[in-house]
Amino acid sequence: MRITINIYYTGKNGNAVAFAEEMEKSGIADRIRAEEGNLRYEYFTPISDQQTVLLIDSWKDQEALDAHHASPMMGEIAALREKHDLHMRVEKYVSDDSRPEEKQFIRE
């Protein structure tokens, strides 16, 4: 089972992009990527909404995600969100690898 969290950070005047850039430059994003059980941690900007940044954050399982949420980095992330005055919308997905027949539609 894999858990993927999509977090949409929205701000004004480029603040969401500035937040993502600061997460990268400060090393916080790399520290999260190095955490046990992290599978993906990447930022994207939607073409249709330049004031929003999408974070795709994937974890091996709920235990790994819970450990991340209990880490001191969450305080650092919250402080940066406040600094950049961001609002969030969150979606959580759990993988379903029990349908191998769907792989026929995926070109790797």
C-alpha positions, 0 to 999 in steps of 0.5 A: 500500500502506498499513500499519496498526499496532494497538497495545493498551496495557494497564496498571492503575489507569487508566495506559493512559488516562493514557499516551494523555492524556500523549502528546496533551498533551505534543505527541508525538502531534501530532509523529507525525501531522506526520511524512512518511507518517503517515496516522492516529494515534488512541487509543481505549478499548475499552468492555469493557476500561477498562484498555486503550487501542488506538492505530491508527497508519497509514503510507503505506508501510514506508519511512515507518514505518521512518523513524518507528521510527528517530526520537528520538520512539521513545525518548520513547514508550518512556520514557512506557510505562515511566513508566506501566508498560504492556504491549503487544500489536501487530497489523500489517496491510497494505492490499489495494486490489486488490479493488475489488469489496469497496467495495460493502459499504462505506457512506461 
